[in-house]
Amino acid sequence: MSSATELPFTLNDPSLFKDQSHVNGHWVEAKSGKRFNVIDPGSDKTWASCPDNGPEDVDAAVDAAHAAFQTYRTVNPRRRAQLLMAWHALIDAHKEDLATLITFESGKPLAESRAEVAYAQGFAWWFAGEAERIRGSLAVPSAPSRRVLVVKQPLGVAVALVPWNFPAAMVLRKAAAALAAGCTMVVKPSPETPLTTLALAELAVRAGFPAGALNVLTTSLANTPPLSEALCLHPRVAKVSFTGSTRVGRLVAGLCARGLKRCTLELGGNCPFVVFDDADLERAAEQFAALKWRHAGQACVAANRLYVQAGVLEEFTRMVVERTRGLVVGHGAEEGTTMGPVTTPAGVSKAEAQVADALRLGGRLVLGTGEGGLGEGAGVRGGAGGYFMKPTILTGMTQDMLMSREETFAPVCGIYSFDTEEQVTRWANDTSMGLASYIFTKNMDRVFRLTENLDAGMIGVNTGNSSAAESPFGGMKESGYGKESGKDVAIEEYLVAKTVTVTLEDHF
């Protein structure tokens, strides 16, 4: 059991707190008996622990999922849809407890955690419908007396490697699609956020999913690489879905390639947010603030580079700074907090290095704290021991700075000035990544040009919130391949198409 003697919060349903791995319907320890600590990023204090699973624990989980698949694959699609709807209802009934777990694991304010649970529920709801929309086809070919059938069937055991920034949503986006298709799954949550995943597994049990259909292996940061490798290479695993950094995504793709396994990769983003001088500036500033500062900037689709046309640069910068000054930085569970801590100390260090690099190359700090204590920013309260960083805004950004090339994943904003559409298109595409882009303009000709010319798998037009269960989610270039959520494409990632050719007797 957890090394914490008392939780720093109270759950409405204390039985939702699970601190053991979930394999074949049982709550289990790692074979080694080792555990790792779960730390609250808002206080830097340990409040729970979980089993530190290693490669030696993989066979039991994958074998359980494989055994469950032999029967779950035959479950009627209507029944699979009913199970997903029951899961959805239970998540809704326990949304406050789930939000609390998310806040103490990831650091995000409770309001954001509640919003994440609602977003996550959407995937269970959507894929409940998709379960009954799986369709094959029948065709009459050119050869006489033949018919060609395409039959869609579930792939088999799937593995989900999920990140810490949206611990509920990323599990539901992957697991709901797999379970709707008739696959079973093993989830490896991030070491920072295992307890949210375990609570979701408990609710899946209550919803009626059979033992082995959804398994969870928790692990420490040190054991994450060998455990993930063992899962990717296991001969009974047919599919791997990974959300995380481009660097690790390359490793996952290489491991899957060894066994020619199906692989979906949702990787890093260096997303441009482009504001033209004809844009509705109030709307653009509102959308930018929500997109940029959510979860302290720790989202793959967050605005990473803010490009503003020169004619409105001064005015729009003022509007962004004003909104940012209103943020209240503190522990996510404290009343009034609107921006929580960065989830890991490494995230703060990386962001500080990017700020220092920008200042060295001529950037100007207008909000936040940089070298020599320059700038001003929102005050940090309740931050003793936590991984807090003031929201930081820099102007005078150029393409040779680290922030232009690297994902920031922290509450740091760099503002770039541009003159022409051609120029900003070139700058926006000048990155190895291509996850999302955002454009704000009233010129519809420009909208269509940019949606075709920007290198991004997702484009928001006059909006900073373009992710939903109904919309295909995925990028291009080094932001990965494959799609999650959306009609048809996401569930196809968990299906195999069999071609059946039949020759008929040519007489009555």
Phi and psi in degrees as a GROMACS rama.xvg file:
@    title "Ramachandran Plot"
@    xaxis  label "Phi"
@    yaxis  label "Psi"
@TYPE xy
-60.3017  145.601  SER-2
-76.2988  -15.4735  SER-3
-73.1109  131.073  ALA-4
-79.5271  -26.7147  THR-5
-151.217  133.778  GLU-6
-70.9108  146.938  LEU-7
-80.2275  14.3709  PRO-8
-153.483  170.244  PHE-9
-117.878  129.425  THR-10
-94.0059  144.036  LEU-11
-63.7655  -33.4733  ASN-12
-123.325  90.3969  ASP-13
-58.228  -24.7769  PRO-14
-70.4269  -8.49057  SER-15
-76.2392  -18.0426  LEU-16
-79.1248  112.288  PHE-17
-122.697  130.038  LYS-18
-124.679  30.6135  ASP-19
-127.676  157.43  GLN-20
-68.2098  160.295  SER-21
-120.829  111.849  HIS-22
-134.577  122.73  VAL-23
55.3804  37.8406  ASN-24
83.5477  3.75213  GLY-25
-118.728  150.151  HIS-26
-93.4395  119.555  TRP-27
-132.886  159.268  VAL-28
-93.4146  167.286  GLU-29
-71.4234  150.525  ALA-30
-58.1775  -32.6459  LYS-31
-72.5969  -17.7217  SER-32
79.048  -1.34693  GLY-33
-81.8041  153.39  LYS-34
-133.705  161.512  ARG-35
-126.887  158.467  PHE-36
-87.6741  145.203  ASN-37
-105.884  127.361  VAL-38
-114.954  137.134  ILE-39
-80.2093  112.897  ASP-40
-67.2216  -13.751  PRO-41
-82.9071  -10.4841  GLY-42
-137.396  -9.93116  SER-43
61.1242  31.5843  ASP-44
-114.524  141.631  LYS-45
-75.3443  133.086  THR-46
-130.554  -3.89094  TRP-47
-163.917  174.557  ALA-48
-147.455  160.475  SER-49
-139.955  162.554  CYS-50
-61.9027  137.167  PRO-51
-95.4528  77.2041  ASP-52
-68.0751  149.609  ASN-53
-129.378  -173.377  GLY-54
-55.4031  -29.8462  PRO-55
-67.5539  -14.1872  GLU-56
-95.2306  -3.94549  ASP-57
-71.966  -43.6953  VAL-58
-54.6197  -45.0374  ASP-59
-61.7219  -42.2396  ALA-60
-70.369  -45.7537  ALA-61
-68.6973  -39.7192  VAL-62
-63.2555  -38.1623  ASP-63
-64.1508  -43.1301  ALA-64
-65.1809  -38.6133  ALA-65
-66.6417  -42.7219  HIS-66
-63.6839  -42.2662  ALA-67
-64.9705  -33.7868  ALA-68
-61.963  -31.8881  PHE-69
-60.7986  -29.9316  GLN-70
-103.448  -36.2518  THR-71
-64.8059  -31.3584  TYR-72
-61.9794  -23.343  ARG-73
-95.48  -3.50843  THR-74
-63.8745  133.784  VAL-75
-57.4671  138.056  ASN-76
-54.1455  -34.9222  PRO-77
-61.9546  -40.2977  ARG-78
-67.3582  -40.3821  ARG-79
-61.6312  -40.0913  ARG-80
-62.5064  -40.3132  ALA-81
-65.2198  -38.9235  GLN-82
-62.7839  -42.4294  LEU-83
-66.0254  -37.3756  LEU-84
-68.5572  -35.25  MET-85
-65.6156  -39.7256  ALA-86
-61.9885  -45.784  TRP-87
-56.3086  -45.6309  HIS-88
-64.6725  -38.9296  ALA-89
-69.7632  -37.6524  LEU-90
-62.5017  -41.762  ILE-91
-63.0002  -40.0337  ASP-92
-69.2712  -23.9274  ALA-93
-115.952  24.2357  HIS-94
-63.7373  -33.5225  LYS-95
-69.038  -40.9137  GLU-96
-65.5999  -41.3958  ASP-97
-62.937  -41.5464  LEU-98
-61.7688  -38.9724  ALA-99
-63.2833  -44.9526  THR-100
-61.0031  -43.2619  LEU-101
-60.5377  -43.7476  ILE-102
-62.4983  -44.4104  THR-103
-77.7838  -16.4946  PHE-104
-92.1862  -43.566  GLU-105
-100.955  -23.2053  SER-106
97.5137  -13.1341  GLY-107
-66.4219  149.71  LYS-108
-59.3567  153.025  PRO-109
-57.0085  -38.1258  LEU-110
-60.4512  -40.2738  ALA-111
-70.1114  -37.3891  GLU-112
-64.2375  -40.3409  SER-113
-63.3252  -40.37  ARG-114
-64.8215  -36.3797  ALA-115
-65.1917  -41.4438  GLU-116
-61.574  -42.8577  VAL-117
-62.8826  -41.4615  ALA-118
-62.9293  -43.1401  TYR-119
-63.8638  -40.4146  ALA-120
-56.9013  -33.7861  GLN-121
-57.9921  -31.0926  GLY-122
-72.2214  -39.508  PHE-123
-63.1358  -42.2636  ALA-124
-64.2729  -47.9579  TRP-125
-63.8183  -47.544  TRP-126
-75.7249  -17.6715  PHE-127
-60.21  -40.3039  ALA-128
-70.6922  -39.0431  GLY-129
-64.0374  -28.4051  GLU-130
-56.5261  -35.0524  ALA-131
-96.3172  4.73021  GLU-132
-107.85  10.5926  ARG-133
-71.751  123.647  ILE-134
-132.228  139.564  ARG-135
-94.6513  -152.862  GLY-136
-156.293  163.405  SER-137
-134.097  129.912  LEU-138
-133.062  152.753  ALA-139
-103.951  110.122  VAL-140
-80.7403  178.416  PRO-141
-71.1083  -30.2954  SER-142
-66.2344  136.236  ALA-143
-68.299  146.924  PRO-144
65.6593  23.4915  SER-145
-117.751  155.459  ARG-146
-133.355  141.042  ARG-147
-116.348  120.897  VAL-148
-108.857  141.043  LEU-149
-114.077  119.424  VAL-150
-108.811  128.594  VAL-151
-98.7725  126.598  LYS-152
-134.574  154.853  GLN-153
-65.9973  145.234  PRO-154
-66.3871  -47.7628  LEU-155
144.517  -138.285  GLY-156
-79.653  127.75  VAL-157
-112.417  150.859  ALA-158
-118.273  135.572  VAL-159
-116.552  120.862  ALA-160
-107.073  107.835  LEU-161
-113.044  151.632  VAL-162
-89.2198  178.598  PRO-163
-94.0159  -14.3345  TRP-164
-77.0243  -27.1077  ASN-165
-135.946  72.9929  PHE-166
-66.1854  -29.0168  PRO-167
-84.4649  -46.8741  ALA-168
-64.0622  -40.4693  ALA-169
-69.3708  -34.9767  MET-170
-66.476  -47.5415  VAL-171
-65.9513  -38.6002  LEU-172
-62.4538  -36.1586  ARG-173
-86.7225  -49.8384  LYS-174
-68.5864  -38.7707  ALA-175
-64.3163  -38.9338  ALA-176
-65.7793  -44.4678  ALA-177
-63.7858  -46.9733  ALA-178
-68.7646  -32.7672  LEU-179
-65.577  -36.4214  ALA-180
-75.186  -17.5661  ALA-181
102.39  8.1395  GLY-182
-85.2954  161.891  CYS-183
-109.911  167.916  THR-184
-146.04  148.115  MET-185
-117.062  123.764  VAL-186
-105.866  131.092  VAL-187
-112.018  102.171  LYS-188
-74.8472  164.969  PRO-189
-66.0197  148.374  SER-190
-59.592  -24.9928  PRO-191
-75.4066  -26.695  GLU-192
-135.875  51.7356  THR-193
-76.0861  -27.8063  PRO-194
-72.7588  -31.1117  LEU-195
-63.1473  -44.2343  THR-196
-63.8966  -41.7084  THR-197
-64.9462  -36.7756  LEU-198
-65.0816  -39.6137  ALA-199
-64.9252  -36.8028  LEU-200
-64.4336  -39.7363  ALA-201
-61.4467  -41.2013  GLU-202
-69.259  -31.1248  LEU-203
-65.6132  -37.8085  ALA-204
-61.5976  -46.8424  VAL-205
-64.0347  -29.8552  ARG-206
-71.252  -19.2822  ALA-207
110.085  4.7317  GLY-208
-62.6161  138.7  PHE-209
-68.9721  155.985  PRO-210
-55.6033  133.602  ALA-211
91.8082  -12.7111  GLY-212
-69.3206  -37.6466  ALA-213
-134.524  112.641  LEU-214
-117.13  149.913  ASN-215
-131.888  124.861  VAL-216
-113.52  115.3  LEU-217
-90.3135  156.285  THR-218
-162.07  160.946  THR-219
-79.6993  170.859  SER-220
-61.5199  -39.262  LEU-221
-65.874  -36.6105  ALA-222
-90.6352  -4.17485  ASN-223
-60.1832  -47.6535  THR-224
-61.3312  -50.091  PRO-225
-67.5303  -35.3069  PRO-226
-67.0991  -44.6052  LEU-227
-63.1862  -41.1975  SER-228
-61.9876  -43.4156  GLU-229
-63.0146  -37.7919  ALA-230
-67.4954  -44.135  LEU-231
-64.9775  -33.13  CYS-232
-92.4281  -7.78042  LEU-233
-61.5399  131.165  HIS-234
-64.1581  -20.0589  PRO-235
-93.0497  0.185462  ARG-236
-90.395  126.499  VAL-237
-101.961  -17.8521  ALA-238
-153.355  139.553  LYS-239
-127.165  131.254  VAL-240
-118.31  122.42  SER-241
-125.182  134.397  PHE-242
-122.801  124.797  THR-243
169.301  -153.284  GLY-244
-75.5456  156.772  SER-245
-63.1356  -38.4668  THR-246
-59.085  -48.8155  ARG-247
-72.3594  -33.01  VAL-248
-58.8353  -38.6971  GLY-249
-61.0412  -40.9526  ARG-250
-65.5024  -43.3216  LEU-251
-62.7913  -43.8286  VAL-252
-61.6468  -39.9801  ALA-253
-64.944  -40.8592  GLY-254
-65.1108  -43.2963  LEU-255
-66.1205  -33.0384  CYS-256
-63.1614  -29.9574  ALA-257
-60.0736  -38.0962  ARG-258
-105.045  11.1621  GLY-259
51.5471  43.4335  LEU-260
-85.1742  147.578  LYS-261
-62.8933  138.807  ARG-262
-143.235  133.414  CYS-263
-118.072  130.076  THR-264
-125.579  120.35  LEU-265
-115.771  103.212  GLU-266
-111.686  -158.95  LEU-267
-64.1756  160.443  GLY-268
-132.278  145.333  GLY-269
-130.739  63.6911  ASN-270
-77.0785  126.093  CYS-271
-83.0892  144.401  PRO-272
-122.531  108.841  PHE-273
-108.751  124.283  VAL-274
-116.556  116.217  VAL-275
-89.9847  162.58  PHE-276
-70.9712  -10.1552  ASP-277
-98.2509  7.2226  ASP-278
-74.1578  158.615  ALA-279
-75.2548  99.4093  ASP-280
-65.6395  -36.798  LEU-281
-61.404  -46.6379  GLU-282
-64.5229  -42.3948  ARG-283
-62.4908  -42.9345  ALA-284
-65.942  -40.7599  ALA-285
-62.5127  -46.7103  GLU-286
-67.6339  -38.6909  GLN-287
-63.4876  -45.9515  PHE-288
-60.1568  -43.2362  ALA-289
-65.6314  -40.1028  ALA-290
-73.7077  -39.8188  LEU-291
-77.263  -44.2988  LYS-292
-93.842  -5.87313  TRP-293
-57.7706  133.046  ARG-294
49.4238  40.9148  HIS-295
54.5723  36.0567  ALA-296
79.2302  9.85965  GLY-297
-98.3109  65.833  GLN-298
-139.701  140.445  ALA-299
-64.5976  -25.3064  CYS-300
-98.9459  10.1516  VAL-301
-64.9245  152.901  ALA-302
-67.9069  118.36  ALA-303
-99.9077  -34.0918  ASN-304
-130.128  120.666  ARG-305
-100.329  108.239  LEU-306
-100.466  123.072  TYR-307
-124.617  130.668  VAL-308
-64.0005  142.587  GLN-309
-55.0623  -35.4375  ALA-310
-65.1916  -23.5929  GLY-311
-119.644  11.6646  VAL-312
-58.7317  -50.1963  LEU-313
-64.2582  -45.3269  GLU-314
-65.806  -44.5902  GLU-315
-69.7466  -36.1231  PHE-316
-60.0278  -44.0746  THR-317
-59.8728  -42.1161  ARG-318
-65.3428  -41.6662  MET-319
-66.7312  -42.1787  VAL-320
-63.8029  -42.7824  VAL-321
-59.2516  -46.6021  GLU-322
-65.2375  -37.4914  ARG-323
-69.6388  -35.682  THR-324
-59.7024  -25.2069  ARG-325
-79.1223  -5.98429  GLY-326
-68.6229  142.714  LEU-327
-112.815  113.731  VAL-328
-94.8946  126.822  VAL-329
-174.599  -173.427  GLY-330
-61.4039  137.315  HIS-331
-59.3313  -24.9184  GLY-332
-88.1528  -7.56985  ALA-333
-79.0982  137.967  GLU-334
-62.2174  133.992  GLU-335
94.3116  -13.8113  GLY-336
-67.3654  130.188  THR-337
-115.526  -10.0354  THR-338
-144.995  126.301  MET-339
-91.4298  -165.405  GLY-340
-77.9102  167.731  PRO-341
-73.1363  145.298  VAL-342
-72.3856  -32.4455  THR-343
-128.83  150.339  THR-344
-60.5155  -33.3215  PRO-345
-61.915  -32.5523  ALA-346
-64.5805  -38.2593  GLY-347
-66.9067  -44.5593  VAL-348
-60.9134  -43.4851  SER-349
-63.4916  -43.9486  LYS-350
-64.1987  -41.7757  ALA-351
-62.2072  -37.4841  GLU-352
-65.7562  -38.5466  ALA-353
-66.6235  -39.5452  GLN-354
-64.3128  -45.1465  VAL-355
-61.146  -40.2216  ALA-356
-63.8104  -43.2467  ASP-357
-64.3159  -41.8403  ALA-358
-64.7922  -38.8576  LEU-359
-64.1969  -32.4391  ARG-360
-95.9456  13.7817  LEU-361
107.885  1.20281  GLY-362
-67.2335  157.593  GLY-363
-122.286  128.643  ARG-364
-84.8521  120.969  LEU-365
-111.269  -13.8421  VAL-366
-157.057  135.035  LEU-367
115.974  -161.252  GLY-368
-130.522  126.679  THR-369
-133.304  -154.94  GLY-370
-60.8656  134.458  GLU-371
73.0365  13.4527  GLY-372
69.9305  23.2749  GLY-373
-67.1906  158.972  LEU-374
83.8107  176.266  GLY-375
-141.437  160.093  GLU-376
-163.382  179.87  GLY-377
-63.5834  140.047  ALA-378
-72.0785  148.371  GLY-379
-99.4689  125.608  VAL-380
-124.207  151.509  ARG-381
61.4521  26.2574  GLY-382
-100.257  11.489  GLY-383
-59.7694  118.005  ALA-384
84.1823  -12.7665  GLY-385
-86.0256  174.306  GLY-386
-98.1602  68.5771  TYR-387
-96.7453  146.094  PHE-388
-143.253  132.196  MET-389
-66.7712  142.221  LYS-390
-59.1677  131.529  PRO-391
-124.28  132.718  THR-392
-125.854  130.436  ILE-393
-121.996  146.085  LEU-394
-117.47  175.953  THR-395
70.6057  28.7622  GLY-396
-74.2621  148.278  MET-397
-131.813  164.478  THR-398
-70.6496  -12.8637  GLN-399
-91.7303  3.67447  ASP-400
-86.8453  155.705  MET-401
-57.653  -38.125  LEU-402
-64.1968  -20.2254  MET-403
-77.757  -22.6958  SER-404
-109.617  -26.7529  ARG-405
-110.681  149.687  GLU-406
-68.7806  136.707  GLU-407
-88.1893  -52.0782  THR-408
55.8636  47.5956  PHE-409
-165.536  169.306  ALA-410
-79.2931  62.3885  PRO-411
-128.666  130.547  VAL-412
-123.736  129.269  CYS-413
-111.183  128.934  GLY-414
-105.993  126.687  ILE-415
-113.331  143  TYR-416
-100.353  137.142  SER-417
-134.463  162.012  PHE-418
-107.401  -46.4308  ASP-419
-124.639  160.131  THR-420
-60.7387  -42.5408  GLU-421
-60.2634  -43.1625  GLU-422
-63.803  -47.918  GLN-423
-70.757  -30.7602  VAL-424
-63.2731  -44.0465  THR-425
-62.2088  -44.6098  ARG-426
-66.9416  -41.7916  TRP-427
-61.2732  -36.6713  ALA-428
-84.8969  -5.91084  ASN-429
-81.5425  63.4397  ASP-430
-155.961  154.993  THR-431
-75.4972  -14.1299  SER-432
-101.693  160.501  MET-433
-155.468  59.5822  GLY-434
-86.028  -64.5669  LEU-435
-140.415  154.996  ALA-436
-138.784  153.717  SER-437
-131.447  132.96  TYR-438
-131.1  138.372  ILE-439
-123.836  112.718  PHE-440
-164.111  156.783  THR-441
-101.742  -1.00802  LYS-442
-86.5338  106.837  ASN-443
-70.5111  -30.5577  MET-444
-60.6425  -42.5213  ASP-445
-65.3521  -38.6305  ARG-446
-56.9458  -48.156  VAL-447
-69.2068  -35.8609  PHE-448
-62.8722  -45.518  ARG-449
-71.373  -37.6034  LEU-450
-63.0509  -27.444  THR-451
-86.4368  -29.5051  GLU-452
-96.4403  -19.9908  ASN-453
-79.025  136.73  LEU-454
-86.5246  84.458  ASP-455
-154.073  141.912  ALA-456
-75.4274  -20.0912  GLY-457
-138.83  135.777  MET-458
-131.112  124.956  ILE-459
-98.9523  125.075  GLY-460
-107.266  113.51  VAL-461
57.2653  29.2942  ASN-462
-150.403  149.044  THR-463
-109.945  3.81251  GLY-464
-123.822  93.1266  ASN-465
-115.47  8.36096  SER-466
-101.037  128.639  SER-467
-157.638  160.097  ALA-468
-59.6836  -28.4616  ALA-469
-78.9359  -12.9696  GLU-470
-106.853  133.19  SER-471
-60.0457  133.188  PRO-472
-117.364  123.095  PHE-473
167.128  162.82  GLY-474
-119.886  -164.086  GLY-475
-137.724  179.854  MET-476
54.6085  -136.025  LYS-477
-84.2878  12.7775  GLU-478
-89.8413  3.76623  SER-479
108.563  -170.777  GLY-480
-149.744  161.285  TYR-481
90.8861  162.773  GLY-482
-126.658  144.661  LYS-483
-119.481  144.08  GLU-484
65.8242  175.384  SER-485
89.8712  168.373  GLY-486
-75.1978  132.852  LYS-487
68.3632  -55.5334  ASP-488
-63.2509  -40.6165  VAL-489
-68.6781  -44.751  ALA-490
-71.0828  -25.3622  ILE-491
-62.4866  -25.8325  GLU-492
-63.495  -18.9213  GLU-493
-111.633  14.1298  TYR-494
-122.173  150.943  LEU-495
-113.153  138.124  VAL-496
-99.6729  121.243  ALA-497
-102.973  131.892  LYS-498
-97.3404  124.962  THR-499
-118.114  120.022  VAL-500
-108.338  127.037  THR-501
-120.582  131.38  VAL-502
-102.622  126.645  THR-503
-99.0843  151.893  LEU-504
-70.3367  130.071  GLU-505
-91.4807  62.1944  ASP-506
-159.484  165.135  HIS-507
